[in-house]
């Protein structure tokens, strides 16, 4: 009976360790290299007209922290 509890404890520890390694590996190899913020997305990736850019600049000035 003692041996079974020990084996279960070892299995739980190994599973937790494998989960941590999997999470770290996924973050390293599958994670985004260059996070894109909303500000960059709006200014660089959207094709805004000059009027929209001007309105956006006014909004940014009004709500700047």
PDBQT receptor file of N, H, CA, C and O in Angstrom, charges set to zero:
ATOM      1  N   UNK A   1       0.827  -1.191   0.000  1.00  0.00    +0.000 N 
ATOM      2  CA  UNK A   1       0.000   0.000   0.000  1.00  0.00    +0.000 C 
ATOM      3  C   UNK A   1       0.870   1.252   0.000  1.00  0.00    +0.000 C 
ATOM      4  O   UNK A   1       0.567   2.231  -0.683  1.00  0.00    +0.000 OA
ATOM      5  N   UNK A   2       1.950   1.211   0.771  1.00  0.00    +0.000 N 
ATOM      6  H   UNK A   2       2.196   0.416   1.326  1.00  0.00    +0.000 HD
ATOM      7  CA  UNK A   2       2.847   2.346   0.841  1.00  0.00    +0.000 C 
ATOM      8  C   UNK A   2       3.490   2.616  -0.516  1.00  0.00    +0.000 C 
ATOM      9  O   UNK A   2       3.665   3.769  -0.913  1.00  0.00    +0.000 OA
ATOM     10  N   UNK A   3       3.828   1.574  -1.202  1.00  0.00    +0.000 N 
ATOM     11  H   UNK A   3       3.686   0.638  -0.880  1.00  0.00    +0.000 HD
ATOM     12  CA  UNK A   3       4.481   1.686  -2.498  1.00  0.00    +0.000 C 
ATOM     13  C   UNK A   3       3.554   2.342  -3.519  1.00  0.00    +0.000 C 
ATOM     14  O   UNK A   3       4.026   3.109  -4.358  1.00  0.00    +0.000 OA
ATOM     15  N   UNK A   4       2.271   2.068  -3.475  1.00  0.00    +0.000 N 
ATOM     16  H   UNK A   4       1.888   1.444  -2.794  1.00  0.00    +0.000 HD
ATOM     17  CA  UNK A   4       1.307   2.637  -4.406  1.00  0.00    +0.000 C 
ATOM     18  C   UNK A   4       1.174   4.145  -4.192  1.00  0.00    +0.000 C 
ATOM     19  O   UNK A   4       1.122   4.902  -5.161  1.00  0.00    +0.000 OA
ATOM     20  N   UNK A   5       1.120   4.582  -2.951  1.00  0.00    +0.000 N 
ATOM     21  H   UNK A   5       1.162   3.966  -2.164  1.00  0.00    +0.000 HD
ATOM     22  CA  UNK A   5       1.028   6.011  -2.665  1.00  0.00    +0.000 C 
ATOM     23  C   UNK A   5       2.274   6.744  -3.154  1.00  0.00    +0.000 C 
ATOM     24  O   UNK A   5       2.187   7.852  -3.683  1.00  0.00    +0.000 OA
ATOM     25  N   UNK A   6       3.424   6.118  -2.972  1.00  0.00    +0.000 N 
ATOM     26  H   UNK A   6       3.494   5.218  -2.542  1.00  0.00    +0.000 HD
ATOM     27  CA  UNK A   6       4.670   6.718  -3.437  1.00  0.00    +0.000 C 
ATOM     28  C   UNK A   6       4.674   6.836  -4.962  1.00  0.00    +0.000 C 
ATOM     29  O   UNK A   6       5.099   7.856  -5.504  1.00  0.00    +0.000 OA
ATOM     30  N   UNK A   7       4.211   5.815  -5.640  1.00  0.00    +0.000 N 
ATOM     31  H   UNK A   7       3.866   4.987  -5.199  1.00  0.00    +0.000 HD
ATOM     32  CA  UNK A   7       4.159   5.845  -7.103  1.00  0.00    +0.000 C 
ATOM     33  C   UNK A   7       3.196   6.922  -7.604  1.00  0.00    +0.000 C 
ATOM     34  O   UNK A   7       3.482   7.595  -8.594  1.00  0.00    +0.000 OA
ATOM     35  N   UNK A   8       2.081   7.085  -6.941  1.00  0.00    +0.000 N 
ATOM     36  H   UNK A   8       1.849   6.539  -6.136  1.00  0.00    +0.000 HD
ATOM     37  CA  UNK A   8       1.125   8.130  -7.321  1.00  0.00    +0.000 C 
ATOM     38  C   UNK A   8       1.745   9.506  -7.109  1.00  0.00    +0.000 C 
ATOM     39  O   UNK A   8       1.596  10.391  -7.952  1.00  0.00    +0.000 OA
ATOM     40  N   UNK A   9       2.436   9.690  -5.992  1.00  0.00    +0.000 N 
ATOM     41  H   UNK A   9       2.557   8.971  -5.307  1.00  0.00    +0.000 HD
ATOM     42  CA  UNK A   9       3.083  10.973  -5.719  1.00  0.00    +0.000 C 
ATOM     43  C   UNK A   9       4.143  11.279  -6.769  1.00  0.00    +0.000 C 
ATOM     44  O   UNK A   9       4.233  12.413  -7.242  1.00  0.00    +0.000 OA
ATOM     45  N   UNK A  10       4.931  10.303  -7.134  1.00  0.00    +0.000 N 
ATOM     46  H   UNK A  10       4.858   9.382  -6.751  1.00  0.00    +0.000 HD
ATOM     47  CA  UNK A  10       5.956  10.487  -8.175  1.00  0.00    +0.000 C 
ATOM     48  C   UNK A  10       5.293  10.815  -9.507  1.00  0.00    +0.000 C 
ATOM     49  O   UNK A  10       5.777  11.681 -10.236  1.00  0.00    +0.000 OA
ATOM     50  N   UNK A  11       4.203  10.144  -9.836  1.00  0.00    +0.000 N 
ATOM     51  H   UNK A  11       3.810   9.440  -9.244  1.00  0.00    +0.000 HD
ATOM     52  CA  UNK A  11       3.498  10.409 -11.094  1.00  0.00    +0.000 C 
ATOM     53  C   UNK A  11       2.953  11.835 -11.123  1.00  0.00    +0.000 C 
ATOM     54  O   UNK A  11       3.017  12.497 -12.159  1.00  0.00    +0.000 OA
ATOM     55  N   UNK A  12       2.423  12.311 -10.012  1.00  0.00    +0.000 N 
ATOM     56  H   UNK A  12       2.372  11.773  -9.171  1.00  0.00    +0.000 HD
ATOM     57  CA  UNK A  12       1.893  13.676  -9.938  1.00  0.00    +0.000 C 
ATOM     58  C   UNK A  12       3.019  14.689 -10.107  1.00  0.00    +0.000 C 
ATOM     59  O   UNK A  12       2.865  15.668 -10.837  1.00  0.00    +0.000 OA
ATOM     60  N   UNK A  13       4.135  14.467  -9.447  1.00  0.00    +0.000 N 
ATOM     61  H   UNK A  13       4.260  13.672  -8.854  1.00  0.00    +0.000 HD
ATOM     62  CA  UNK A  13       5.276  15.382  -9.561  1.00  0.00    +0.000 C 
ATOM     63  C   UNK A  13       5.808  15.394 -10.991  1.00  0.00    +0.000 C 
ATOM     64  O   UNK A  13       6.087  16.462 -11.537  1.00  0.00    +0.000 OA
ATOM     65  N   UNK A  14       5.948  14.235 -11.595  1.00  0.00    +0.000 N 
ATOM     66  H   UNK A  14       5.721  13.368 -11.151  1.00  0.00    +0.000 HD
ATOM     67  CA  UNK A  14       6.424  14.162 -12.980  1.00  0.00    +0.000 C 
ATOM     68  C   UNK A  14       5.446  14.825 -13.949  1.00  0.00    +0.000 C 
ATOM     69  O   UNK A  14       5.871  15.482 -14.899  1.00  0.00    +0.000 OA
ATOM     70  N   UNK A  15       4.157  14.662 -13.722  1.00  0.00    +0.000 N 
ATOM     71  H   UNK A  15       3.812  14.128 -12.950  1.00  0.00    +0.000 HD
ATOM     72  CA  UNK A  15       3.159  15.299 -14.587  1.00  0.00    +0.000 C 
ATOM     73  C   UNK A  15       3.224  16.818 -14.461  1.00  0.00    +0.000 C 
ATOM     74  O   UNK A  15       3.122  17.526 -15.463  1.00  0.00    +0.000 OA
ATOM     75  N   UNK A  16       3.392  17.319 -13.251  1.00  0.00    +0.000 N 
ATOM     76  H   UNK A  16       3.476  16.743 -12.438  1.00  0.00    +0.000 HD
ATOM     77  CA  UNK A  16       3.510  18.766 -13.057  1.00  0.00    +0.000 C 
ATOM     78  C   UNK A  16       4.769  19.294 -13.726  1.00  0.00    +0.000 C 
ATOM     79  O   UNK A  16       4.742  20.351 -14.358  1.00  0.00    +0.000 OA
ATOM     80  N   UNK A  17       5.864  18.571 -13.593  1.00  0.00    +0.000 N 
ATOM     81  H   UNK A  17       5.886  17.713 -13.080  1.00  0.00    +0.000 HD
ATOM     82  CA  UNK A  17       7.119  18.974 -14.224  1.00  0.00    +0.000 C 
ATOM     83  C   UNK A  17       6.986  18.967 -15.747  1.00  0.00    +0.000 C 
ATOM     84  O   UNK A  17       7.453  19.891 -16.413  1.00  0.00    +0.000 OA
ATOM     85  N   UNK A  18       6.361  17.946 -16.294  1.00  0.00    +0.000 N 
ATOM     86  H   UNK A  18       5.982  17.195 -15.754  1.00  0.00    +0.000 HD
ATOM     87  CA  UNK A  18       6.162  17.878 -17.745  1.00  0.00    +0.000 C 
ATOM     88  C   UNK A  18       5.258  19.009 -18.226  1.00  0.00    +0.000 C 
ATOM     89  O   UNK A  18       5.489  19.570 -19.297  1.00  0.00    +0.000 OA
ATOM     90  N   UNK A  19       4.244  19.346 -17.458  1.00  0.00    +0.000 N 
ATOM     91  H   UNK A  19       4.056  18.890 -16.588  1.00  0.00    +0.000 HD
ATOM     92  CA  UNK A  19       3.368  20.459 -17.818  1.00  0.00    +0.000 C 
ATOM     93  C   UNK A  19       4.110  21.779 -17.833  1.00  0.00    +0.000 C 
ATOM     94  O   UNK A  19       3.914  22.598 -18.732  1.00  0.00    +0.000 OA
ATOM     95  N   UNK A  20       4.962  21.989 -16.841  1.00  0.00    +0.000 N 
ATOM     96  H   UNK A  20       5.121  21.324 -16.112  1.00  0.00    +0.000 HD
ATOM     97  CA  UNK A  20       5.770  23.224 -16.807  1.00  0.00    +0.000 C 
ATOM     98  C   UNK A  20       6.709  23.292 -18.000  1.00  0.00    +0.000 C 
ATOM     99  O   UNK A  20       6.827  24.338 -18.639  1.00  0.00    +0.000 OA
ATOM    100  N   UNK A  21       7.373  22.192 -18.305  1.00  0.00    +0.000 N 
ATOM    101  H   UNK A  21       7.277  21.342 -17.787  1.00  0.00    +0.000 HD
ATOM    102  CA  UNK A  21       8.268  22.172 -19.465  1.00  0.00    +0.000 C 
ATOM    103  C   UNK A  21       7.501  22.420 -20.761  1.00  0.00    +0.000 C 
ATOM    104  O   UNK A  21       7.985  23.134 -21.639  1.00  0.00    +0.000 OA
ATOM    105  N   UNK A  22       6.331  21.848 -20.883  1.00  0.00    +0.000 N 
ATOM    106  H   UNK A  22       5.938  21.268 -20.170  1.00  0.00    +0.000 HD
ATOM    107  CA  UNK A  22       5.515  22.067 -22.076  1.00  0.00    +0.000 C 
ATOM    108  C   UNK A  22       5.087  23.515 -22.220  1.00  0.00    +0.000 C 
ATOM    109  O   UNK A  22       5.108  24.064 -23.322  1.00  0.00    +0.000 OA
ATOM    110  N   UNK A  23       4.701  24.133 -21.122  1.00  0.00    +0.000 N 
ATOM    111  H   UNK A  23       4.684  23.687 -20.228  1.00  0.00    +0.000 HD
ATOM    112  CA  UNK A  23       4.289  25.539 -21.167  1.00  0.00    +0.000 C 
ATOM    113  C   UNK A  23       5.460  26.439 -21.529  1.00  0.00    +0.000 C 
ATOM    114  O   UNK A  23       5.310  27.354 -22.338  1.00  0.00    +0.000 OA
ATOM    115  N   UNK A  24       6.613  26.192 -20.944  1.00  0.00    +0.000 N 
ATOM    116  H   UNK A  24       6.734  25.449 -20.287  1.00  0.00    +0.000 HD
ATOM    117  CA  UNK A  24       7.795  26.996 -21.264  1.00  0.00    +0.000 C 
ATOM    118  C   UNK A  24       8.220  26.805 -22.717  1.00  0.00    +0.000 C 
ATOM    119  O   UNK A  24       8.585  27.766 -23.395  1.00  0.00    +0.000 OA
ATOM    120  N   UNK A  25       8.172  25.571 -23.185  1.00  0.00    +0.000 N 
ATOM    121  H   UNK A  25       7.875  24.791 -22.635  1.00  0.00    +0.000 HD
ATOM    122  CA  UNK A  25       8.536  25.307 -24.577  1.00  0.00    +0.000 C 
ATOM    123  C   UNK A  25       7.571  25.953 -25.554  1.00  0.00    +0.000 C 
ATOM    124  O   UNK A  25       7.995  26.503 -26.571  1.00  0.00    +0.000 OA
ATOM    125  N   UNK A  26       6.299  25.894 -25.263  1.00  0.00    +0.000 N 
ATOM    126  H   UNK A  26       5.955  25.447 -24.437  1.00  0.00    +0.000 HD
ATOM    127  CA  UNK A  26       5.306  26.514 -26.146  1.00  0.00    +0.000 C 
ATOM    128  C   UNK A  26       5.483  28.022 -26.180  1.00  0.00    +0.000 C 
ATOM    129  O   UNK A  26       5.356  28.638 -27.239  1.00  0.00    +0.000 OA
ATOM    130  N   UNK A  27       5.774  28.621 -25.039  1.00  0.00    +0.000 N 
ATOM    131  H   UNK A  27       5.878  28.121 -24.179  1.00  0.00    +0.000 HD
ATOM    132  CA  UNK A  27       5.976  30.072 -25.003  1.00  0.00    +0.000 C 
ATOM    133  C   UNK A  27       7.218  30.466 -25.789  1.00  0.00    +0.000 C 
ATOM    134  O   UNK A  27       7.237  31.489 -26.473  1.00  0.00    +0.000 OA
ATOM    135  N   UNK A  28       8.244  29.650 -25.685  1.00  0.00    +0.000 N 
ATOM    136  H   UNK A  28       8.229  28.819 -25.129  1.00  0.00    +0.000 HD
ATOM    137  CA  UNK A  28       9.502  29.989 -26.359  1.00  0.00    +0.000 C 
ATOM    138  C   UNK A  28       9.402  29.827 -27.870  1.00  0.00    +0.000 C 
ATOM    139  O   UNK A  28       9.837  30.709 -28.610  1.00  0.00    +0.000 OA
ATOM    140  N   UNK A  29       8.841  28.722 -28.341  1.00  0.00    +0.000 N 
ATOM    141  H   UNK A  29       8.488  28.005 -27.740  1.00  0.00    +0.000 HD
ATOM    142  CA  UNK A  29       8.862  28.436 -29.771  1.00  0.00    +0.000 C 
ATOM    143  C   UNK A  29       7.595  28.842 -30.509  1.00  0.00    +0.000 C 
ATOM    144  O   UNK A  29       7.643  29.077 -31.717  1.00  0.00    +0.000 OA
ATOM    145  N   UNK A  30       6.487  28.927 -29.830  1.00  0.00    +0.000 N 
ATOM    146  H   UNK A  30       6.449  28.736 -28.850  1.00  0.00    +0.000 HD
ATOM    147  CA  UNK A  30       5.239  29.267 -30.496  1.00  0.00    +0.000 C 
ATOM    148  C   UNK A  30       4.759  30.671 -30.172  1.00  0.00    +0.000 C 
ATOM    149  O   UNK A  30       3.840  31.173 -30.819  1.00  0.00    +0.000 OA
ATOM    150  N   UNK A  31       5.358  31.303 -29.195  1.00  0.00    +0.000 N 
ATOM    151  H   UNK A  31       6.105  30.895 -28.670  1.00  0.00    +0.000 HD
ATOM    152  CA  UNK A  31       4.935  32.634 -28.779  1.00  0.00    +0.000 C 
ATOM    153  C   UNK A  31       5.254  33.683 -29.831  1.00  0.00    +0.000 C 
ATOM    154  O   UNK A  31       6.139  33.499 -30.668  1.00  0.00    +0.000 OA
ATOM    155  N   UNK A  32       4.529  34.769 -29.776  1.00  0.00    +0.000 N 
ATOM    156  H   UNK A  32       3.811  34.919 -29.096  1.00  0.00    +0.000 HD
ATOM    157  CA  UNK A  32       4.722  35.872 -30.708  1.00  0.00    +0.000 C 
ATOM    158  C   UNK A  32       6.039  36.568 -30.406  1.00  0.00    +0.000 C 
ATOM    159  O   UNK A  32       6.322  36.917 -29.260  1.00  0.00    +0.000 OA
ATOM    160  N   UNK A  33       6.832  36.763 -31.433  1.00  0.00    +0.000 N 
ATOM    161  H   UNK A  33       6.603  36.479 -32.364  1.00  0.00    +0.000 HD
ATOM    162  CA  UNK A  33       8.118  37.430 -31.260  1.00  0.00    +0.000 C 
ATOM    163  C   UNK A  33       7.951  38.933 -31.094  1.00  0.00    +0.000 C 
ATOM    164  O   UNK A  33       8.721  39.577 -30.382  1.00  0.00    +0.000 OA
ATOM    165  N   UNK A  34       6.958  39.477 -31.743  1.00  0.00    +0.000 N 
ATOM    166  H   UNK A  34       6.332  38.954 -32.321  1.00  0.00    +0.000 HD
ATOM    167  CA  UNK A  34       6.760  40.921 -31.729  1.00  0.00    +0.000 C 
ATOM    168  C   UNK A  34       5.306  41.227 -31.402  1.00  0.00    +0.000 C 
ATOM    169  O   UNK A  34       4.452  41.212 -32.288  1.00  0.00    +0.000 OA
ATOM    170  N   UNK A  35       5.025  41.504 -30.138  1.00  0.00    +0.000 N 
ATOM    171  H   UNK A  35       5.719  41.516 -29.419  1.00  0.00    +0.000 HD
ATOM    172  CA  UNK A  35       3.633  41.805 -29.801  1.00  0.00    +0.000 C 
ATOM    173  C   UNK A  35       3.178  43.110 -30.453  1.00  0.00    +0.000 C 
ATOM    174  O   UNK A  35       3.901  44.107 -30.465  1.00  0.00    +0.000 OA
ATOM    175  N   UNK A  36       1.983  43.074 -30.983  1.00  0.00    +0.000 N 
ATOM    176  H   UNK A  36       1.396  42.265 -30.973  1.00  0.00    +0.000 HD
ATOM    177  CA  UNK A  36       1.434  44.254 -31.644  1.00  0.00    +0.000 C 
ATOM    178  C   UNK A  36       0.385  44.859 -30.729  1.00  0.00    +0.000 C 
ATOM    179  O   UNK A  36      -0.613  44.222 -30.394  1.00  0.00    +0.000 OA
ATOM    180  N   UNK A  37       0.626  46.097 -30.333  1.00  0.00    +0.000 N 
ATOM    181  H   UNK A  37       1.437  46.615 -30.605  1.00  0.00    +0.000 HD
ATOM    182  CA  UNK A  37      -0.326  46.792 -29.483  1.00  0.00    +0.000 C 
ATOM    183  C   UNK A  37      -1.417  47.420 -30.326  1.00  0.00    +0.000 C 
ATOM    184  O   UNK A  37      -1.291  47.532 -31.545  1.00  0.00    +0.000 OA
ATOM    185  N   UNK A  38      -2.474  47.822 -29.675  1.00  0.00    +0.000 N 
ATOM    186  H   UNK A  38      -2.577  47.730 -28.684  1.00  0.00    +0.000 HD
ATOM    187  CA  UNK A  38      -3.599  48.437 -30.372  1.00  0.00    +0.000 C 
ATOM    188  C   UNK A  38      -3.178  49.740 -31.038  1.00  0.00    +0.000 C 
ATOM    189  O   UNK A  38      -3.607  50.034 -32.154  1.00  0.00    +0.000 OA
ATOM    190  N   UNK A  39      -2.343  50.519 -30.363  1.00  0.00    +0.000 N 
ATOM    191  H   UNK A  39      -1.995  50.280 -29.457  1.00  0.00    +0.000 HD
ATOM    192  CA  UNK A  39      -1.897  51.795 -30.918  1.00  0.00    +0.000 C 
ATOM    193  C   UNK A  39      -1.149  51.583 -32.235  1.00  0.00    +0.000 C 
ATOM    194  O   UNK A  39      -1.422  52.264 -33.223  1.00  0.00    +0.000 OA
ATOM    195  N   UNK A  40      -0.211  50.644 -32.247  1.00  0.00    +0.000 N 
ATOM    196  H   UNK A  40       0.010  50.091 -31.444  1.00  0.00    +0.000 HD
ATOM    197  CA  UNK A  40       0.537  50.354 -33.473  1.00  0.00    +0.000 C 
ATOM    198  C   UNK A  40      -0.378  49.825 -34.567  1.00  0.00    +0.000 C 
ATOM    199  O   UNK A  40      -0.234  50.185 -35.736  1.00  0.00    +0.000 OA
ATOM    200  N   UNK A  41      -1.316  48.971 -34.184  1.00  0.00    +0.000 N 
ATOM    201  H   UNK A  41      -1.433  48.679 -33.234  1.00  0.00    +0.000 HD
ATOM    202  CA  UNK A  41      -2.231  48.406 -35.167  1.00  0.00    +0.000 C 
ATOM    203  C   UNK A  41      -3.049  49.499 -35.842  1.00  0.00    +0.000 C 
ATOM    204  O   UNK A  41      -3.196  49.509 -37.064  1.00  0.00    +0.000 OA
ATOM    205  N   UNK A  42      -3.577  50.414 -35.047  1.00  0.00    +0.000 N 
ATOM    206  H   UNK A  42      -3.458  50.407 -34.054  1.00  0.00    +0.000 HD
ATOM    207  CA  UNK A  42      -4.430  51.473 -35.599  1.00  0.00    +0.000 C 
ATOM    208  C   UNK A  42      -3.630  52.391 -36.511  1.00  0.00    +0.000 C 
ATOM    209  O   UNK A  42      -4.100  52.767 -37.585  1.00  0.00    +0.000 OA
ATOM    210  N   UNK A  43      -2.429  52.750 -36.091  1.00  0.00    +0.000 N 
ATOM    211  H   UNK A  43      -2.047  52.445 -35.219  1.00  0.00    +0.000 HD
ATOM    212  CA  UNK A  43      -1.660  53.724 -36.858  1.00  0.00    +0.000 C 
ATOM    213  C   UNK A  43      -0.942  53.126 -38.066  1.00  0.00    +0.000 C 
ATOM    214  O   UNK A  43      -0.775  53.808 -39.077  1.00  0.00    +0.000 OA
ATOM    215  N   UNK A  44      -0.521  51.880 -37.983  1.00  0.00    +0.000 N 
ATOM    216  H   UNK A  44      -0.657  51.325 -37.162  1.00  0.00    +0.000 HD
ATOM    217  CA  UNK A  44       0.314  51.322 -39.041  1.00  0.00    +0.000 C 
ATOM    218  C   UNK A  44      -0.407  50.341 -39.953  1.00  0.00    +0.000 C 
ATOM    219  O   UNK A  44      -0.104  50.275 -41.145  1.00  0.00    +0.000 OA
ATOM    220  N   UNK A  45      -1.338  49.590 -39.428  1.00  0.00    +0.000 N 
ATOM    221  H   UNK A  45      -1.584  49.643 -38.461  1.00  0.00    +0.000 HD
ATOM    222  CA  UNK A  45      -1.931  48.521 -40.228  1.00  0.00    +0.000 C 
ATOM    223  C   UNK A  45      -3.296  48.855 -40.808  1.00  0.00    +0.000 C 
ATOM    224  O   UNK A  45      -3.745  48.199 -41.748  1.00  0.00    +0.000 OA
ATOM    225  N   UNK A  46      -3.954  49.858 -40.266  1.00  0.00    +0.000 N 
ATOM    226  H   UNK A  46      -3.589  50.391 -39.503  1.00  0.00    +0.000 HD
ATOM    227  CA  UNK A  46      -5.234  50.270 -40.832  1.00  0.00    +0.000 C 
ATOM    228  C   UNK A  46      -4.989  51.382 -41.842  1.00  0.00    +0.000 C 
ATOM    229  O   UNK A  46      -4.176  52.277 -41.613  1.00  0.00    +0.000 OA
ATOM    230  N   UNK A  47      -5.676  51.317 -42.922  1.00  0.00    +0.000 N 
ATOM    231  H   UNK A  47      -6.336  50.590 -43.109  1.00  0.00    +0.000 HD
ATOM    232  CA  UNK A  47      -5.552  52.358 -43.945  1.00  0.00    +0.000 C 
ATOM    233  C   UNK A  47      -6.559  53.460 -43.646  1.00  0.00    +0.000 C 
ATOM    234  O   UNK A  47      -7.666  53.470 -44.184  1.00  0.00    +0.000 OA
ATOM    235  N   UNK A  48      -6.159  54.392 -42.777  1.00  0.00    +0.000 N 
ATOM    236  H   UNK A  48      -5.260  54.384 -42.340  1.00  0.00    +0.000 HD
ATOM    237  CA  UNK A  48      -7.047  55.478 -42.379  1.00  0.00    +0.000 C 
ATOM    238  C   UNK A  48      -6.888  56.657 -43.327  1.00  0.00    +0.000 C 
ATOM    239  O   UNK A  48      -5.804  56.913 -43.853  1.00  0.00    +0.000 OA
ATOM    240  N   UNK A  49      -7.981  57.361 -43.530  1.00  0.00    +0.000 N 
ATOM    241  H   UNK A  49      -8.861  57.152 -43.103  1.00  0.00    +0.000 HD
ATOM    242  CA  UNK A  49      -7.923  58.582 -44.336  1.00  0.00    +0.000 C 
ATOM    243  C   UNK A  49      -7.300  59.691 -43.494  1.00  0.00    +0.000 C 
ATOM    244  O   UNK A  49      -7.118  59.541 -42.285  1.00  0.00    +0.000 OA
ATOM    245  N   UNK A  50      -6.977  60.797 -44.143  1.00  0.00    +0.000 N 
ATOM    246  H   UNK A  50      -7.125  60.919 -45.124  1.00  0.00    +0.000 HD
ATOM    247  CA  UNK A  50      -6.384  61.931 -43.427  1.00  0.00    +0.000 C 
ATOM    248  C   UNK A  50      -7.349  62.462 -42.368  1.00  0.00    +0.000 C 
ATOM    249  O   UNK A  50      -6.928  62.844 -41.276  1.00  0.00    +0.000 OA
ATOM    250  N   UNK A  51      -8.632  62.487 -42.688  1.00  0.00    +0.000 N 
ATOM    251  H   UNK A  51      -8.974  62.177 -43.575  1.00  0.00    +0.000 HD
ATOM    252  CA  UNK A  51      -9.633  62.944 -41.713  1.00  0.00    +0.000 C 
ATOM    253  C   UNK A  51      -9.687  62.015 -40.499  1.00  0.00    +0.000 C 
ATOM    254  O   UNK A  51      -9.790  62.473 -39.361  1.00  0.00    +0.000 OA
ATOM    255  N   UNK A  52      -9.618  60.719 -40.750  1.00  0.00    +0.000 N 
ATOM    256  H   UNK A  52      -9.535  60.347 -41.675  1.00  0.00    +0.000 HD
ATOM    257  CA  UNK A  52      -9.643  59.760 -39.653  1.00  0.00    +0.000 C 
ATOM    258  C   UNK A  52      -8.388  59.886 -38.785  1.00  0.00    +0.000 C 
ATOM    259  O   UNK A  52      -8.466  59.800 -37.559  1.00  0.00    +0.000 OA
ATOM    260  N   UNK A  53      -7.246  60.087 -39.417  1.00  0.00    +0.000 N 
ATOM    261  H   UNK A  53      -7.183  60.157 -40.412  1.00  0.00    +0.000 HD
ATOM    262  CA  UNK A  53      -6.002  60.279 -38.664  1.00  0.00    +0.000 C 
ATOM    263  C   UNK A  53      -6.090  61.523 -37.781  1.00  0.00    +0.000 C 
ATOM    264  O   UNK A  53      -5.667  61.507 -36.625  1.00  0.00    +0.000 OA
ATOM    265  N   UNK A  54      -6.640  62.593 -38.337  1.00  0.00    +0.000 N 
ATOM    266  H   UNK A  54      -6.984  62.605 -39.276  1.00  0.00    +0.000 HD
ATOM    267  CA  UNK A  54      -6.776  63.836 -37.582  1.00  0.00    +0.000 C 
ATOM    268  C   UNK A  54      -7.709  63.652 -36.391  1.00  0.00    +0.000 C 
ATOM    269  O   UNK A  54      -7.414  64.111 -35.287  1.00  0.00    +0.000 OA
ATOM    270  N   UNK A  55      -8.825  62.987 -36.616  1.00  0.00    +0.000 N 
ATOM    271  H   UNK A  55      -9.065  62.614 -37.512  1.00  0.00    +0.000 HD
ATOM    272  CA  UNK A  55      -9.777  62.722 -35.529  1.00  0.00    +0.000 C 
ATOM    273  C   UNK A  55      -9.139  61.825 -34.470  1.00  0.00    +0.000 C 
ATOM    274  O   UNK A  55      -9.342  62.029 -33.273  1.00  0.00    +0.000 OA
ATOM    275  N   UNK A  56      -8.383  60.851 -34.907  1.00  0.00    +0.000 N 
ATOM    276  H   UNK A  56      -8.218  60.686 -35.879  1.00  0.00    +0.000 HD
ATOM    277  CA  UNK A  56      -7.697  59.959 -33.979  1.00  0.00    +0.000 C 
ATOM    278  C   UNK A  56      -6.671  60.722 -33.139  1.00  0.00    +0.000 C 
ATOM    279  O   UNK A  56      -6.551  60.481 -31.938  1.00  0.00    +0.000 OA
ATOM    280  N   UNK A  57      -5.943  61.629 -33.758  1.00  0.00    +0.000 N 
ATOM    281  H   UNK A  57      -6.041  61.825 -34.733  1.00  0.00    +0.000 HD
ATOM    282  CA  UNK A  57      -4.981  62.448 -33.021  1.00  0.00    +0.000 C 
ATOM    283  C   UNK A  57      -5.679  63.296 -31.963  1.00  0.00    +0.000 C 
ATOM    284  O   UNK A  57      -5.177  63.442 -30.849  1.00  0.00    +0.000 OA
ATOM    285  N   UNK A  58      -6.835  63.854 -32.312  1.00  0.00    +0.000 N 
ATOM    286  H   UNK A  58      -7.243  63.736 -33.217  1.00  0.00    +0.000 HD
ATOM    287  CA  UNK A  58      -7.593  64.642 -31.336  1.00  0.00    +0.000 C 
ATOM    288  C   UNK A  58      -8.057  63.780 -30.161  1.00  0.00    +0.000 C 
ATOM    289  O   UNK A  58      -7.988  64.199 -29.005  1.00  0.00    +0.000 OA
ATOM    290  N   UNK A  59      -8.525  62.585 -30.469  1.00  0.00    +0.000 N 
ATOM    291  H   UNK A  59      -8.581  62.245 -31.408  1.00  0.00    +0.000 HD
ATOM    292  CA  UNK A  59      -8.960  61.675 -29.404  1.00  0.00    +0.000 C 
ATOM    293  C   UNK A  59      -7.790  61.284 -28.501  1.00  0.00    +0.000 C 
ATOM    294  O   UNK A  59      -7.939  61.220 -27.280  1.00  0.00    +0.000 OA
ATOM    295  N   UNK A  60      -6.637  61.025 -29.097  1.00  0.00    +0.000 N 
ATOM    296  H   UNK A  60      -6.516  61.077 -30.088  1.00  0.00    +0.000 HD
ATOM    297  CA  UNK A  60      -5.468  60.648 -28.304  1.00  0.00    +0.000 C 
ATOM    298  C   UNK A  60      -5.031  61.791 -27.396  1.00  0.00    +0.000 C 
ATOM    299  O   UNK A  60      -4.650  61.557 -26.249  1.00  0.00    +0.000 OA
ATOM    300  N   UNK A  61      -5.079  63.002 -27.887  1.00  0.00    +0.000 N 
ATOM    301  H   UNK A  61      -5.388  63.192 -28.819  1.00  0.00    +0.000 HD
ATOM    302  CA  UNK A  61      -4.720  64.156 -27.058  1.00  0.00    +0.000 C 
ATOM    303  C   UNK A  61      -5.709  64.330 -25.911  1.00  0.00    +0.000 C 
ATOM    304  O   UNK A  61      -5.316  64.641 -24.786  1.00  0.00    +0.000 OA
ATOM    305  N   UNK A  62      -6.973  64.132 -26.196  1.00  0.00    +0.000 N 
ATOM    306  H   UNK A  62      -7.292  63.879 -27.109  1.00  0.00    +0.000 HD
ATOM    307  CA  UNK A  62      -8.010  64.324 -25.185  1.00  0.00    +0.000 C 
ATOM    308  C   UNK A  62      -7.903  63.294 -24.064  1.00  0.00    +0.000 C 
ATOM    309  O   UNK A  62      -8.103  63.628 -22.896  1.00  0.00    +0.000 OA
ATOM    310  N   UNK A  63      -7.590  62.054 -24.406  1.00  0.00    +0.000 N 
ATOM    311  H   UNK A  63      -7.428  61.783 -25.355  1.00  0.00    +0.000 HD
ATOM    312  CA  UNK A  63      -7.591  60.984 -23.415  1.00  0.00    +0.000 C 
ATOM    313  C   UNK A  63      -6.195  60.531 -23.013  1.00  0.00    +0.000 C 
ATOM    314  O   UNK A  63      -6.043  59.464 -22.419  1.00  0.00    +0.000 OA
ATOM    315  N   UNK A  64      -5.180  61.317 -23.322  1.00  0.00    +0.000 N 
ATOM    316  H   UNK A  64      -5.304  62.184 -23.805  1.00  0.00    +0.000 HD
ATOM    317  CA  UNK A  64      -3.810  60.947 -22.949  1.00  0.00    +0.000 C 
ATOM    318  C   UNK A  64      -3.651  60.970 -21.433  1.00  0.00    +0.000 C 
ATOM    319  O   UNK A  64      -4.206  61.820 -20.737  1.00  0.00    +0.000 OA
ATOM    320  N   UNK A  65      -2.890  60.027 -20.961  1.00  0.00    +0.000 N 
ATOM    321  H   UNK A  65      -2.440  59.336 -21.527  1.00  0.00    +0.000 HD
ATOM    322  CA  UNK A  65      -2.639  59.939 -19.510  1.00  0.00    +0.000 C 
ATOM    323  C   UNK A  65      -1.213  60.365 -19.246  1.00  0.00    +0.000 C 
ATOM    324  O   UNK A  65      -0.774  60.372 -18.096  1.00  0.00    +0.000 OA
TER     325      UNK A  65
